[in-house]
Amino acid sequence: MALMPPLVTIMVKAAESAAKALARDFGEAEQLQVSKKGPSDFVSAADKRAEKTIHHTLVKARPDFGFLMEEGGTFDGKDPNRRFIVDPLDGTNNFLHGIPHWAITIAAEENGEITAGIVFDVVRNELFWAAKGTGAFIRNRKIRVSSRNDLEMSVVTCGSPAKGRGDHERFAKDMAAVLPVVSGMRRMGSAALDMAYVAAGRVDAYWERQISPWDVAAGVLIVREAGGFVSEVNGGKNAVYGGSILASNAGVYQDMRSLLK
């Protein structure tokens, strides 16, 4: 049985403290699909409430830590070298449309390095976590990236640019390069869960060219602790803050890099 380090336990408690309300809000968001007004404002409020709950729980446990949060921005703590990176609802568009594929994700950054991270799929009650040097887990079960080394046998995931944002022409080129040589392509709508799925060996690679640190900080550590490779799409080493991400098992990483050049 895996013994969670104290920092991971704290982050899990924070995520679980927000999960019940988010699950309830998700049920209501599904019903709001029939309204003329639409659920956008409702989902924004749910997102902010969840972040407030997570922030309160983490501050109580680690009062000296700072924060980088999707909704609330950056807060410096008494300890300038330690902070939490929080996305209370990764997969907002899925949540908005009643699609049960979204997650809470929290990472701990110490001295510029991600040392612990969780991705909590509330609907499926799947908790992915890792701490530096401990390996990666779903609850108490250790996980590893897949061993596939042939793209023809691989399923890969990606993030696509939204309307009015990102480089659509670049994405079309990426798709034209990747689609003909892989077994399957998925666009599932949650970067945090895409990375968790790479770590668990459910998919073999994931990439996205426009991404924020709170979406991937925990996933970067989870994939690496599961034996995978993570970098910027161009191979750069700043996977958390570089603005793009490529996560993969060892067997197809170089092939994916070549396709996405």
Rosetta blueprint (number, residue, H / E / L):
1 M L
2 A L
3 L L
4 M L
5 P L
6 P H
7 L H
8 V H
9 T H
10 I H
11 M H
12 V H
13 K H
14 A H
15 A H
16 E H
17 S H
18 A H
19 A H
20 K H
21 A H
22 L H
23 A H
24 R H
25 D H
26 F H
27 G H
28 E H
29 A H
30 E H
31 Q H
32 L H
33 Q H
34 V H
35 S L
36 K L
37 K L
38 G L
39 P L
40 S H
41 D H
42 F H
43 V H
44 S H
45 A H
46 A H
47 D H
48 K H
49 R H
50 A H
51 E H
52 K H
53 T H
54 I H
55 H H
56 H H
57 T H
58 L H
59 V H
60 K H
61 A H
62 R L
63 P L
64 D L
65 F L
66 G E
67 F E
68 L E
69 M E
70 E L
71 E L
72 G L
73 G E
74 T E
75 F E
76 D L
77 G L
78 K L
79 D L
80 P L
81 N L
82 R E
83 R E
84 F E
85 I E
86 V E
87 D E
88 P E
89 L E
90 D E
91 G L
92 T H
93 N H
94 N H
95 F H
96 L H
97 H L
98 G L
99 I L
100 P L
101 H L
102 W L
103 A E
104 I E
105 T E
106 I E
107 A E
108 A E
109 E E
110 E E
111 N L
112 G L
113 E E
114 I E
115 T E
116 A E
117 G E
118 I E
119 V E
120 F E
121 D E
122 V L
123 V L
124 R L
125 N L
126 E E
127 L E
128 F E
129 W E
130 A E
131 A E
132 K L
133 G L
134 T L
135 G E
136 A E
137 F E
138 I E
139 R L
140 N L
141 R E
142 K E
143 I E
144 R L
145 V L
146 S L
147 S L
148 R L
149 N L
150 D L
151 L H
152 E H
153 M H
154 S L
155 V E
156 V E
157 T E
158 C E
159 G L
160 S L
161 P L
162 A L
163 K L
164 G L
165 R L
166 G L
167 D L
168 H H
169 E H
170 R H
171 F H
172 A H
173 K H
174 D H
175 M H
176 A H
177 A H
178 V H
179 L H
180 P H
181 V H
182 V L
183 S L
184 G E
185 M E
186 R E
187 R L
188 M L
189 G L
190 S L
191 A H
192 A H
193 L H
194 D H
195 M H
196 A H
197 Y H
198 V H
199 A H
200 A L
201 G L
202 R L
203 V L
204 D L
205 A E
206 Y E
207 W E
208 E E
209 R L
210 Q L
211 I L
212 S L
213 P H
214 W H
215 D H
216 V H
217 A H
218 A H
219 G H
220 V H
221 L H
222 I H
223 V H
224 R H
225 E H
226 A L
227 G L
228 G L
229 F E
230 V E
231 S E
232 E L
233 V L
234 N L
235 G L
236 G L
237 K L
238 N L
239 A L
240 V L
241 Y L
242 G L
243 G L
244 S L
245 I E
246 L E
247 A E
248 S E
249 N L
250 A L
251 G L
252 V L
253 Y H
254 Q H
255 D H
256 M H
257 R H
258 S H
259 L H
260 L L
261 K L
